Amino acid sequence: MNRLDELLSEAQFQRRRRRRVVLSASALIIASAVLVFLGTTYLDRLKVDIAPDDGLKTAQIEILGGLGLVLGTNIIAVKEDIGLRVSASGFKSQELSVSNPTWRRGKIDVVLKPLPAKLDVKAAPPLADIRWYLDDIFITQAPNLKIDLSEGEHTVRAEHPNYEVVEHEVSLSRDQSFALSLDLTPVQGNIQITSDPTGSRVMLNAVTVGKTPLQFDVQGGRHEIVVAHSNYAERKDQVEVGLDNRVVKRHYKLKLVDQTIKFSLSPQDGLLTVDHVALSAGQSTSILLPVNSRHVVQYSKPGYATQTLEFTVKPNASNHIQLSLPALYGAVNIQSEPVAQVSIDGVAMGQTPLELMLQTFPQTVTVSRAGYRSQSRTITPDENMPEMMFVNLVSERDHRLSTSPKDYVNSVGMSFKLFKQPDTFRMGSERHEPGAWANEFVRQIQLSRPFYAGVHEVSVDQYQQFSAPGQSAVGSREPITGISWLEAALFCNWLSNKEGFNPVYQFSGTTFVGSDVNADGYRLLTEAEWEWLARKAGRFQQTLFPWGNKTTIPVNSGNLADESAKAAVSSYIPQYNDGQVALSTTGLYDPNPVGIYDLAGNASEWTHDSYSLAPPLDNIVEVDPFDQSAAARRTIKGSNYQTAMLHELKAAFRKGGESSDPTVGFRVARYLY
């Protein structure tokens, strides 16, 4: 740009500047005129008096709401409610509301409050129980102090029980943040310790510091003191050293500790007492007792001599006491009838007569012999007096005979009677007897072995507990019929196992292999037992028929083929009526003289023995005949509800069978031993 252009540009700038000044002045004149007009009609002036003076110097006024103008400390505004804020450096701001009453007064007073100073004091160390004071006034208890204060001079003080007091002067201005650190100095104290006994070891806070008498300097605070001495109980204590107790004195009287007394005992498991108080005793026993105390100990056990002694508990000693008891013995003479074996507490000692030296404590002497009831007695031998013992053994058979009930009912409801008196009778039929058959061999029988016989034939409901457990029986009290001999034998074994007896019938799998004559379990009546019950039991003389020797059948003798059944059978008994056409309830008719029912009529019965057609040897008395064979064909005894022929009504009548028959049932028996 050339010089001419510069002059032209400068001239244009000056013209624009003069134009703006003229316009501003015009606007100001117009505004002033407007204000004068408004002030005379709508506006008013309000004077704001601000204190204190140093706040006035920096005061600022703001209009928060409404129309108005701030001119210094004056407010020109429309006469209506307005909001003001007055603030100044170092003072809290105030917000005011100007309403009509204030406008009428023409002024408003504002007193500004100085901002506080902020004091932050930190202590080293920062302990939780420091007590803080400000200008001698307690403020708080805390590790540090934070507080707002007015400007001016203040005194801060920190106190702690274990530290020296610290005090500091501070000068604060308003709105000042002031940080201060105070170092706490521990109180210096002294601990003095004496003890009884002297020479006790002293530990301070788990560190050994010497032996009593002892004194040492410590810093303020809580300290743990332990005083210990050999054979004395340790003493522990907590002491506090601080402003109010710079010197701590302690005297400790130690107590002698109890000593462990160990007892070694032989034999074991006796009774140990100390001062007449019983202790548990094993191989060794320990007890705590005071030093220098005196005591009485006693140890005893049956069979041994008691030992008693006095002792004093000594310090620094082993205090080990050994007690060993000598065994005591007494003479025992044992005799029995018959000769038998002797055992003492289960240990075999020999055969009677026997003389032994036994320890003098209770012992169980058992005298036993095969086939006899063992006897046991508890004896306590005496070292000064021989013991005599005589035992009369009772045979197992005699014992069972004397203790077994005459009758009982078993677990399935079957009733039994015991027959234990020996008896002899003649089985079979002589050839000249009416209705004698060739298979009814004459045999001389002696029954010597006691046995139980079923009072009734086995009923349907009793048998079904074995064959169909859980099912209800129909016609449950009638005798069970239509089963084989093997099924009857299996029932007997089931019943034996159920009641804890030894089974009679022996099987290999499902094959019958024989019978055990020595078993006491349930079985079928032997042929001899059945015939004895039917013709001899309870009579002076044996008879031909279960009811006697007459061929005329007495009333109510049994369920036979009577006139009421003649339409159902091929032959019947004239002039006899039992009221039943088929099987009847067991026990419905009169029993025999010993209380056994249905030996005549109702159902024929399987017996234990096989069916043999071999003649017996002459002049031989058979004692308790019992067939042990596994023959399939078995003997059937007795008449039934279809019987009418005279020879079938006899007690000697017998026949053989293998398979089931609707007229054949069974009766159960068992040997007493």
C-alpha positions as CSV (number, residue, x, y, z in Angstrom):
1,M,0.0,0.0,0.0
2,N,1.4,3.5,-1.0
3,R,1.3,6.5,1.3
4,L,-1.8,7.9,-0.4
5,D,-3.8,4.8,0.3
6,E,-2.6,4.8,3.9
7,L,-3.9,8.4,4.4
8,L,-7.3,7.6,2.8
9,S,-7.8,4.5,5.0
10,E,-6.9,6.5,8.2
11,A,-9.4,9.2,7.2
12,Q,-12.2,6.6,6.7
13,F,-11.4,5.0,10.2
14,Q,-11.7,8.4,11.9
15,R,-15.1,9.1,10.3
16,R,-16.5,5.8,11.5
17,R,-15.2,6.4,15.0
18,R,-16.8,9.8,15.2
19,R,-20.1,8.3,14.0
20,R,-20.0,5.6,16.9
21,V,-19.3,8.3,19.5
22,V,-22.2,10.4,18.3
23,L,-24.5,7.3,18.4
24,S,-23.4,6.2,21.9
25,A,-23.9,9.6,23.3
26,S,-27.3,9.8,21.8
27,A,-28.1,6.4,23.2
28,L,-26.9,7.5,26.6
29,I,-28.9,10.6,26.5
30,I,-32.0,8.7,25.5
31,A,-31.5,6.0,28.2
32,S,-31.0,8.7,30.8
33,A,-34.1,10.4,29.7
34,V,-36.0,7.0,29.9
35,L,-34.6,6.3,33.3
36,V,-35.6,9.8,34.5
37,F,-39.0,9.2,33.2
38,L,-39.3,5.7,34.7
39,G,-37.8,6.7,38.0
40,T,-40.4,9.4,38.4
41,T,-43.1,7.0,37.7
42,Y,-42.1,3.2,38.4
43,L,-38.5,2.9,39.7
44,D,-37.1,3.4,43.2
45,R,-33.6,3.4,44.8
46,L,-32.4,1.0,47.6
47,K,-29.3,1.5,49.7
48,V,-27.3,-1.6,50.7
49,D,-25.3,-1.0,54.0
50,I,-22.5,-3.7,54.2
51,A,-20.5,-4.4,57.3
52,P,-17.8,-5.0,58.4
53,D,-15.7,-2.3,56.7
54,D,-13.1,-4.8,55.3
55,G,-15.9,-6.7,53.8
56,L,-17.3,-3.6,52.2
57,K,-14.1,-3.0,50.4
58,T,-14.4,-6.1,48.2
59,A,-18.2,-6.4,48.3
60,Q,-20.1,-7.3,45.2
61,I,-23.9,-7.2,44.7
62,E,-25.8,-9.4,42.2
63,I,-29.5,-9.3,41.3
64,L,-30.8,-12.9,41.3
65,G,-34.3,-12.2,40.3
66,G,-36.4,-9.2,39.0
67,L,-35.4,-6.1,37.0
68,G,-32.9,-3.7,38.4
69,L,-29.6,-2.0,38.1
70,V,-26.7,-2.1,40.6
71,L,-24.8,1.2,41.0
72,G,-22.1,0.7,43.7
73,T,-24.0,-0.1,46.8
74,N,-27.3,1.2,45.4
75,I,-30.0,-0.8,43.7
76,I,-32.3,0.9,41.2
77,A,-35.2,-1.4,40.3
78,V,-38.9,-1.7,39.7
79,K,-40.8,-1.7,43.0
80,E,-41.4,-5.4,43.2
81,D,-39.8,-8.4,44.9
82,I,-36.2,-9.0,43.8
83,G,-33.4,-11.4,45.0
84,L,-29.9,-10.2,45.9
85,R,-26.6,-12.0,46.6
86,V,-23.9,-10.1,48.6
87,S,-20.4,-11.5,48.6
88,A,-16.9,-10.4,49.6
89,S,-13.5,-11.9,49.7
90,G,-13.0,-13.9,53.0
91,F,-16.7,-13.8,53.9
92,K,-19.6,-16.1,53.4
93,S,-22.0,-15.0,50.7
94,Q,-25.6,-14.0,51.7
95,E,-28.7,-14.2,49.7
96,L,-31.5,-11.7,50.5
97,S,-35.1,-11.1,49.4
98,V,-36.2,-7.5,48.9
99,S,-40.0,-6.9,49.4
100,N,-42.2,-3.8,49.6
101,P,-41.5,-3.1,53.3
102,T,-37.8,-3.0,52.5
103,W,-38.4,-0.6,49.6
104,R,-40.3,1.7,51.8
105,R,-37.4,1.9,54.3
106,G,-35.1,2.7,51.4
107,K,-32.2,0.6,52.7
108,I,-31.1,-2.9,53.8
109,D,-28.4,-3.9,56.3
110,V,-26.1,-6.8,55.4
111,V,-23.5,-8.1,58.0
112,L,-21.1,-10.5,56.3
113,K,-19.7,-13.4,58.4
114,P,-16.0,-14.2,58.0
115,L,-15.1,-17.6,56.5
116,P,-13.4,-19.9,59.2
117,A,-9.9,-21.1,59.1
118,K,-9.3,-24.9,58.7
119,L,-6.8,-26.5,61.1
120,D,-5.5,-30.1,60.3
121,V,-3.2,-31.5,63.1
122,K,-1.5,-34.9,62.7
123,A,0.1,-36.7,65.6
124,A,3.1,-39.0,65.4
125,P,2.4,-41.7,66.3
126,P,-1.4,-41.5,65.5
127,L,-2.8,-43.2,68.6
128,A,-6.5,-43.8,68.9
129,D,-6.7,-42.6,72.5
130,I,-5.0,-39.1,72.1
131,R,-7.1,-36.4,73.8
132,W,-7.2,-33.1,71.9
133,Y,-7.7,-29.7,73.5
134,L,-8.2,-26.3,71.8
135,D,-7.7,-23.2,74.0
136,D,-7.9,-25.6,77.1
137,I,-11.3,-27.0,75.9
138,F,-11.5,-30.7,75.3
139,I,-12.5,-31.3,71.7
140,T,-12.3,-35.0,70.9
141,Q,-10.3,-38.3,71.3
142,A,-8.8,-39.5,68.1
143,P,-5.5,-40.2,66.3
144,N,-5.6,-36.7,64.5
145,L,-7.6,-33.4,64.8
146,K,-9.5,-31.6,62.0
147,I,-11.5,-28.5,62.9
148,D,-12.8,-25.2,61.6
149,L,-11.7,-22.1,63.7
150,S,-12.2,-18.4,63.8
151,E,-9.3,-16.2,62.8
152,G,-6.9,-15.3,65.5
153,E,-4.5,-16.9,68.0
154,H,-5.2,-20.4,69.3
155,T,-3.5,-23.1,71.5
156,V,-3.6,-26.7,70.4
157,R,-2.7,-29.4,73.0
158,A,-2.4,-33.3,72.6
159,E,-2.5,-35.5,75.7
160,H,-1.9,-39.3,75.9
161,P,-1.5,-41.4,79.2
162,N,1.8,-42.8,78.0
163,Y,3.3,-39.7,76.2
164,E,4.5,-36.3,77.3
165,V,2.0,-33.5,76.8
166,V,2.5,-31.5,73.5
167,E,1.2,-27.9,73.1
168,H,1.5,-25.5,70.1
169,E,0.4,-21.9,69.4
170,V,-1.2,-21.1,65.9
171,S,-2.2,-17.8,64.4
172,L,-5.0,-18.2,61.8
173,S,-6.5,-16.0,59.2
174,R,-10.0,-16.3,57.9
175,D,-10.5,-18.9,55.2
176,Q,-6.9,-20.2,55.8
177,S,-6.0,-23.9,55.7
178,F,-3.3,-24.7,58.2
179,A,-1.6,-28.1,58.6
180,L,0.4,-28.9,61.7
181,S,2.4,-32.0,62.8
182,L,3.0,-32.8,66.5
183,D,5.6,-35.4,67.5
184,L,4.7,-37.3,70.7
185,T,7.5,-38.2,73.1
186,P,7.0,-41.4,75.2
187,V,7.0,-41.1,78.9
188,Q,10.1,-42.5,80.5
189,G,9.3,-44.7,83.5
190,N,10.7,-47.3,85.8
191,I,9.5,-50.8,86.9
192,Q,10.7,-52.3,90.1
193,I,10.1,-56.0,90.8
194,T,10.7,-58.2,93.9
195,S,9.5,-61.8,94.5
196,D,9.2,-64.6,96.9
197,P,11.4,-66.6,96.3
198,T,14.1,-64.2,95.2
199,G,16.1,-65.1,92.1
200,S,13.0,-65.6,90.0
201,R,13.4,-65.0,86.3
202,V,11.6,-61.9,84.9
203,M,10.5,-61.5,81.3
204,L,9.3,-58.2,79.9
205,N,7.1,-58.5,76.8
206,A,8.5,-62.1,76.2
207,V,12.1,-61.0,76.6
208,T,14.2,-62.1,79.6
209,V,15.5,-59.0,81.5
210,G,17.0,-60.5,84.6
211,K,16.3,-62.0,88.0
212,T,14.6,-60.5,91.1
213,P,15.1,-58.1,92.8
214,L,15.2,-56.1,89.6
215,Q,14.4,-52.6,88.3
216,F,14.6,-51.3,84.7
217,D,13.6,-48.3,82.7
218,V,10.8,-48.6,80.2
219,Q,8.9,-46.3,77.9
220,G,5.3,-45.5,78.7
221,G,2.6,-48.0,77.8
222,R,1.2,-51.4,78.7
223,H,3.8,-54.1,79.4
224,E,3.5,-57.9,80.1
225,I,5.5,-59.2,82.9
226,V,6.2,-62.9,83.5
227,V,7.8,-64.1,86.7
228,A,9.0,-67.7,86.9
229,H,10.9,-70.0,89.1
230,S,11.6,-73.7,89.1
231,N,8.9,-75.8,90.9
232,Y,6.6,-72.7,91.2
233,A,3.6,-71.6,89.3
234,E,4.4,-68.9,86.7
235,R,2.9,-65.5,87.4
236,K,1.7,-63.2,84.6
237,D,0.8,-59.6,85.0
238,Q,0.0,-56.4,82.9
239,V,1.4,-53.1,84.1
240,E,0.8,-49.6,82.8
241,V,3.6,-46.9,82.8
242,G,2.4,-43.4,82.0
243,L,2.1,-39.7,83.0
244,D,0.4,-40.6,86.3
245,N,2.5,-43.6,87.2
246,R,6.0,-43.2,86.0
247,V,7.3,-45.6,88.6
248,V,5.6,-49.1,89.0
249,K,6.4,-51.4,91.9
250,R,5.4,-55.0,92.1
251,H,6.0,-57.8,94.6
252,Y,5.0,-61.4,93.4
253,K,4.6,-64.3,95.8
254,L,4.9,-67.4,93.8
255,K,3.0,-70.6,94.6
256,L,4.6,-74.0,94.5
257,V,3.2,-76.0,91.6
258,D,1.6,-79.4,92.2
259,Q,3.9,-82.4,91.4
260,T,2.9,-85.3,89.2
261,I,2.9,-88.5,91.2
262,K,3.0,-91.6,88.9
263,F,1.9,-95.0,90.2
264,S,3.1,-98.2,88.4
265,L,0.7,-101.0,89.3
266,S,1.0,-104.7,89.1
267,P,-1.3,-106.5,88.4
268,Q,-3.5,-104.1,86.4
269,D,-7.1,-103.1,86.8
270,G,-7.2,-103.0,90.6
271,L,-8.6,-100.4,93.0
272,L,-6.2,-97.5,93.7
273,T,-7.1,-95.0,96.3
274,V,-5.3,-91.9,97.5
275,D,-6.5,-90.6,100.9
276,H,-9.4,-93.0,100.5
277,V,-10.5,-91.5,97.2
278,A,-10.7,-94.0,94.4
279,L,-8.8,-93.4,91.2
280,S,-9.1,-95.1,87.8
281,A,-6.4,-97.7,87.6
282,G,-4.6,-99.2,84.6
283,Q,-1.1,-100.2,84.1
284,S,0.0,-96.7,85.3
285,T,-1.9,-93.8,86.8
286,S,-0.8,-90.2,87.5
287,I,-2.2,-87.6,89.8
288,L,-1.2,-84.0,90.7
289,L,-0.6,-83.3,94.4
290,P,0.8,-80.2,96.3
291,V,4.5,-80.1,97.1
292,N,5.4,-81.1,100.7
293,S,1.9,-82.6,101.3
294,R,1.6,-86.1,102.9
295,H,-0.7,-88.8,101.7
296,V,-1.8,-92.4,102.1
297,V,-2.1,-94.7,99.0
298,Q,-3.7,-98.1,98.9
299,Y,-3.9,-100.6,96.1
300,S,-6.1,-103.7,96.1
301,K,-7.5,-106.4,93.8
302,P,-9.4,-109.6,94.5
303,G,-7.0,-112.5,94.7
304,Y,-4.1,-110.4,95.8
305,A,-2.8,-109.0,99.1
306,T,-3.6,-105.3,99.6
307,Q,-0.7,-102.9,99.8
308,T,-0.8,-99.6,101.8
309,L,1.9,-96.9,102.2
310,E,2.4,-93.3,103.1
311,F,4.4,-90.8,101.0
312,T,5.4,-87.1,100.9
313,V,5.4,-85.1,97.7
314,K,8.9,-83.7,97.2
315,P,10.0,-80.9,94.8
316,N,12.5,-81.7,92.1
317,A,12.0,-85.5,92.6
318,S,10.7,-88.2,90.4
319,N,7.7,-89.0,92.7
320,H,7.3,-92.4,91.1
321,I,5.7,-95.0,93.3
322,Q,5.6,-98.7,92.4
323,L,2.9,-101.0,93.8
324,S,3.1,-104.7,93.2
325,L,0.6,-107.1,94.9
326,P,1.5,-110.7,95.7
327,A,-1.2,-113.3,94.7
328,L,-3.2,-115.2,97.3
329,Y,-4.3,-118.8,96.9
330,G,-6.9,-121.1,98.5
331,A,-7.5,-124.8,98.2
332,V,-10.7,-126.0,96.4
333,N,-11.8,-129.7,96.4
334,I,-14.3,-130.6,93.6
335,Q,-16.3,-133.8,93.4
336,S,-19.3,-134.9,91.3
337,E,-21.7,-137.8,90.7
338,P,-21.1,-139.1,88.1
339,V,-17.5,-138.4,87.3
340,A,-17.3,-135.3,85.1
341,Q,-15.0,-132.7,83.5
342,V,-14.1,-129.5,85.4
343,S,-13.4,-126.1,83.9
344,I,-12.5,-122.8,85.7
345,D,-13.7,-119.7,83.9
346,G,-13.9,-121.7,80.7
347,V,-10.4,-123.3,81.0
348,A,-10.4,-127.1,81.3
349,M,-8.7,-128.3,84.6
350,G,-9.3,-132.0,84.7
351,Q,-11.8,-134.7,85.9
352,T,-13.4,-135.1,89.3
353,P,-12.4,-135.7,92.0
354,L,-10.1,-132.7,91.6
355,E,-8.2,-130.6,94.1
356,L,-6.9,-127.2,93.0
357,M,-5.1,-124.2,94.4
358,L,-7.0,-121.1,93.0
359,Q,-6.5,-117.4,93.5
360,T,-8.8,-115.8,96.1
361,F,-11.2,-114.0,93.7
362,P,-14.6,-115.0,92.4
363,Q,-14.3,-117.8,89.8
364,T,-16.8,-119.8,87.8
365,V,-16.5,-123.6,88.2
366,T,-18.4,-125.6,85.5
367,V,-18.9,-129.4,85.9
368,S,-20.1,-131.1,82.7
369,R,-20.5,-134.5,81.2
370,A,-22.0,-135.6,77.9
371,G,-25.7,-136.4,78.2
372,Y,-26.0,-134.5,81.5
373,R,-27.0,-131.0,82.4
374,S,-23.9,-128.9,83.2
375,Q,-23.8,-127.1,86.5
376,S,-21.8,-123.9,87.2
377,R,-21.1,-122.2,90.5
378,T,-19.2,-119.1,91.4
379,I,-16.8,-119.6,94.3
380,T,-14.3,-117.3,96.0
381,P,-11.4,-119.4,97.5
382,D,-10.2,-118.5,101.0
383,E,-6.5,-118.7,101.8
384,N,-7.3,-119.8,105.3
385,M,-10.2,-122.1,104.7
386,P,-10.4,-125.0,102.0
387,E,-13.4,-124.9,99.8
388,M,-15.5,-128.1,99.2
389,M,-17.8,-128.4,96.2
390,F,-20.0,-131.4,95.4
391,V,-22.2,-131.5,92.2
392,N,-24.9,-134.1,91.5
393,L,-25.4,-134.0,87.7
394,V,-28.8,-134.5,86.3
395,S,-29.1,-136.2,82.9
396,E,-30.4,-134.1,80.0
397,R,-33.3,-136.5,79.6
398,D,-34.3,-136.3,83.3
399,H,-34.0,-132.5,83.1
400,R,-36.3,-132.3,80.1
401,L,-38.7,-134.7,81.7
402,S,-38.9,-132.6,84.8
403,T,-39.2,-129.2,83.1
404,S,-41.2,-129.9,79.9
405,P,-44.9,-129.0,80.0
406,K,-47.5,-131.8,79.9
407,D,-49.2,-130.0,77.0
408,Y,-48.6,-127.0,74.8
409,V,-49.8,-125.1,71.7
410,N,-47.1,-124.4,69.0
411,S,-46.7,-121.5,66.7
412,V,-49.3,-122.6,64.2
413,G,-51.9,-123.4,66.7
414,M,-51.4,-127.2,67.0
415,S,-52.0,-128.7,70.5
416,F,-49.7,-131.5,71.9
417,K,-49.8,-133.8,74.8
418,L,-46.7,-135.4,76.4
419,F,-46.5,-139.2,76.9
420,K,-43.4,-140.0,79.1
421,Q,-44.4,-143.2,81.1
422,P,-42.8,-146.3,79.5
423,D,-45.4,-148.9,78.4
424,T,-45.5,-152.2,76.5
425,F,-48.3,-153.6,74.3
426,R,-48.9,-156.1,71.4
427,M,-49.4,-154.7,67.9
428,G,-51.2,-156.5,65.2
429,S,-54.0,-159.2,65.2
430,E,-53.9,-162.8,66.1
431,R,-55.2,-165.1,63.3
432,H,-58.3,-166.1,65.4
433,E,-59.4,-162.5,65.9
434,P,-62.5,-161.3,64.0
435,G,-61.5,-159.5,60.8
436,A,-57.8,-160.3,61.1
437,W,-55.7,-159.7,58.0
438,A,-52.4,-161.4,57.1
439,N,-50.4,-158.1,57.1
440,E,-51.3,-157.3,60.7
441,F,-48.3,-159.0,62.1
442,V,-48.1,-159.5,65.9
443,R,-45.2,-157.5,67.4
444,Q,-44.2,-157.0,71.0
445,I,-43.5,-153.3,71.5
446,Q,-42.0,-151.3,74.3
447,L,-42.3,-147.5,74.2
448,S,-39.7,-146.0,76.5
449,R,-38.8,-142.7,74.8
450,P,-41.0,-139.7,75.9
451,F,-42.8,-138.1,72.9
452,Y,-45.4,-135.4,72.2
453,A,-48.4,-136.4,70.1
454,G,-50.7,-134.0,68.2
455,V,-54.1,-133.9,69.8
456,H,-55.7,-133.3,66.4
457,E,-55.0,-134.2,62.8
458,V,-53.3,-131.4,61.0
459,S,-55.9,-129.0,59.7
460,V,-56.2,-127.2,56.3
461,D,-55.4,-123.7,57.8
462,Q,-52.4,-125.1,59.7
463,Y,-51.0,-126.8,56.6
464,Q,-51.6,-123.7,54.4
465,Q,-49.3,-121.6,56.6
466,F,-46.6,-123.8,55.0
467,S,-47.9,-124.4,51.5
468,A,-49.6,-121.1,50.8
469,P,-48.5,-118.5,53.4
470,G,-50.6,-115.4,53.5
471,Q,-53.7,-117.0,51.9
472,S,-56.9,-117.6,53.8
473,A,-58.1,-121.2,54.1
474,V,-61.6,-122.4,53.2
475,G,-63.0,-125.0,55.6
476,S,-59.9,-124.2,57.7
477,R,-60.6,-126.6,60.6
478,E,-61.1,-129.7,58.5
479,P,-58.1,-132.1,58.3
480,I,-55.8,-131.6,55.4
481,T,-56.1,-134.5,53.0
482,G,-55.0,-135.3,49.4
483,I,-51.3,-134.8,50.1
484,S,-48.4,-137.3,49.7
485,W,-46.3,-138.6,52.5
486,L,-43.3,-136.5,51.2
487,E,-45.4,-133.4,51.5
488,A,-46.3,-134.3,55.0
489,A,-42.6,-134.8,55.8
490,L,-41.6,-131.5,54.3
491,F,-44.3,-129.8,56.4
492,C,-42.7,-131.4,59.5
493,N,-39.2,-130.1,58.6
494,W,-40.6,-126.6,57.9
495,L,-42.3,-126.6,61.3
496,S,-39.1,-127.8,63.0
497,N,-37.0,-125.0,61.5
498,K,-39.7,-122.5,62.4
499,E,-39.5,-123.4,66.1
500,G,-35.8,-124.1,66.4
501,F,-35.8,-127.9,66.6
502,N,-33.5,-130.3,64.7
503,P,-35.3,-131.6,61.5
504,V,-36.0,-135.3,61.4
505,Y,-36.4,-135.9,57.7
506,Q,-33.2,-135.7,55.6
507,F,-33.2,-134.6,51.9
508,S,-30.5,-134.4,49.2
509,G,-31.9,-131.6,47.2
510,T,-35.5,-132.7,46.7
511,T,-34.8,-136.4,47.2
512,F,-35.7,-138.0,50.5
513,V,-32.7,-140.0,51.9
514,G,-33.7,-141.1,55.4
515,S,-34.6,-140.0,58.9
516,D,-32.6,-138.9,62.0
517,V,-33.7,-140.9,65.0
518,N,-31.9,-138.6,67.4
519,A,-33.5,-135.4,66.2
520,D,-36.1,-133.6,68.4
521,G,-38.0,-132.0,65.6
522,Y,-41.5,-132.6,64.3
523,R,-42.3,-135.9,62.5
524,L,-45.2,-138.2,61.8
525,L,-46.3,-140.7,64.5
526,T,-44.6,-144.1,64.2
527,E,-46.9,-147.0,63.4
528,A,-46.3,-148.3,66.9
529,E,-47.1,-145.0,68.6
530,W,-50.3,-144.5,66.5
531,E,-51.6,-148.0,67.4
532,W,-50.6,-147.6,71.1
533,L,-52.6,-144.4,71.2
534,A,-55.6,-146.0,69.5
535,R,-55.8,-149.2,71.6
536,K,-53.7,-149.0,74.8
537,A,-53.0,-145.5,76.0
538,G,-55.0,-144.7,79.1
539,R,-56.4,-148.2,79.4
540,F,-55.7,-151.2,81.7
541,Q,-56.0,-153.6,78.8
542,Q,-55.5,-152.9,75.1
543,T,-58.6,-153.1,72.9
544,L,-59.5,-154.1,69.3
545,F,-61.1,-150.8,68.4
546,P,-60.3,-147.2,69.3
547,W,-63.6,-147.2,71.3
548,G,-63.2,-150.6,72.9
549,N,-63.7,-154.3,72.1
550,K,-67.4,-154.2,71.1
551,T,-68.3,-154.3,67.5
552,T,-71.2,-152.1,68.1
553,I,-70.0,-148.5,67.6
554,P,-70.9,-146.2,70.5
555,V,-72.6,-142.9,69.7
556,N,-70.2,-140.0,68.8
557,S,-67.2,-142.3,68.3
558,G,-66.1,-140.7,65.0
559,N,-66.9,-139.5,61.5
560,L,-67.6,-142.8,59.7
561,A,-69.7,-144.1,56.7
562,D,-72.9,-143.8,58.7
563,E,-76.5,-144.0,57.5
564,S,-76.5,-140.3,56.5
565,A,-73.7,-141.1,54.0
566,K,-75.2,-144.2,52.4
567,A,-76.1,-142.4,49.2
568,A,-72.5,-141.4,48.8
569,V,-70.7,-144.6,49.7
570,S,-70.8,-148.3,48.5
571,S,-71.4,-149.6,52.0
572,Y,-72.4,-148.0,55.3
573,I,-72.8,-148.8,59.0
574,P,-76.4,-149.6,59.9
575,Q,-77.9,-147.9,62.9
576,Y,-75.0,-145.5,63.3
577,N,-75.4,-141.8,62.6
578,D,-72.6,-139.3,63.1
579,G,-74.4,-136.4,61.3
580,Q,-71.6,-135.9,58.7
581,V,-71.5,-137.0,55.0
582,A,-67.9,-135.9,54.3
583,L,-65.0,-134.6,56.3
584,S,-65.8,-132.8,59.5
585,T,-64.1,-130.3,61.7
586,T,-61.2,-131.8,63.7
587,G,-62.1,-132.6,67.3
588,L,-65.8,-132.8,66.7
589,Y,-66.2,-136.3,68.3
590,D,-65.3,-137.8,71.6
591,P,-61.5,-138.2,72.3
592,N,-59.9,-141.4,73.4
593,P,-59.1,-141.9,77.2
594,V,-55.9,-139.7,76.9
595,G,-57.5,-136.8,75.0
596,I,-56.5,-137.6,71.4
597,Y,-59.2,-136.9,68.8
598,D,-60.2,-138.6,65.5
599,L,-58.3,-141.9,65.8
600,A,-61.5,-143.4,64.5
601,G,-62.9,-141.9,61.3
602,N,-62.7,-138.5,59.6
603,A,-59.3,-139.0,57.9
604,S,-56.9,-142.0,57.7
605,E,-53.3,-141.0,58.7
606,W,-49.9,-141.3,57.2
607,T,-47.4,-142.7,59.7
608,H,-43.6,-142.3,59.8
609,D,-42.8,-146.0,59.0
610,S,-42.4,-147.7,55.7
611,Y,-45.0,-150.3,54.7
612,S,-43.4,-153.8,55.2
613,L,-44.8,-157.2,54.6
614,A,-41.9,-159.0,56.1
615,P,-42.9,-161.0,59.3
616,P,-41.1,-159.9,62.5
617,L,-38.8,-162.2,64.4
618,D,-40.4,-164.3,67.1
619,N,-40.0,-163.5,70.8
620,I,-38.4,-160.1,70.2
621,V,-39.5,-157.0,72.1
622,E,-39.0,-154.0,69.8
623,V,-38.0,-150.9,71.8
624,D,-39.2,-147.6,70.3
625,P,-39.2,-148.9,66.7
626,F,-38.3,-146.1,64.3
627,D,-37.8,-146.6,60.6
628,Q,-34.8,-144.7,59.2
629,S,-35.1,-146.0,55.6
630,A,-35.9,-144.0,52.5
631,A,-38.5,-146.4,51.3
632,A,-41.2,-144.7,49.1
633,R,-44.1,-146.9,50.3
634,R,-45.4,-145.8,53.7
635,T,-47.9,-147.2,56.3
636,I,-51.4,-145.7,56.6
637,K,-53.3,-146.2,59.8
638,G,-56.9,-145.7,60.9
639,S,-60.4,-145.5,59.4
640,N,-62.0,-142.5,57.7
641,Y,-65.3,-140.9,56.8
642,Q,-65.9,-143.5,54.1
643,T,-65.1,-146.6,56.3
644,A,-67.8,-149.1,57.1
645,M,-66.0,-152.5,57.0
646,L,-65.3,-154.1,60.4
647,H,-61.7,-155.1,59.7
648,E,-60.9,-151.5,58.6
649,L,-62.3,-150.1,61.9
650,K,-59.8,-152.1,64.0
651,A,-56.8,-150.3,65.5
652,A,-54.5,-153.0,64.0
653,F,-55.7,-152.2,60.5
654,R,-52.8,-151.1,58.2
655,K,-52.2,-150.5,54.5
656,G,-49.5,-149.0,52.3
657,G,-49.4,-146.0,50.0
658,E,-47.2,-143.6,48.1
659,S,-49.2,-140.9,46.5
660,S,-51.9,-138.6,47.8
661,D,-55.4,-139.8,48.7
662,P,-58.5,-137.7,49.4
663,T,-59.2,-139.7,52.5
664,V,-55.7,-139.6,54.0
665,G,-54.3,-136.9,56.2
666,F,-51.6,-136.9,59.0
667,R,-50.9,-136.2,62.6
668,V,-47.7,-134.7,64.0
669,A,-45.5,-135.8,66.9
670,R,-41.9,-135.2,68.1
671,Y,-39.5,-136.8,70.6
672,L,-38.9,-134.9,73.8
673,Y,-35.1,-135.4,73.4
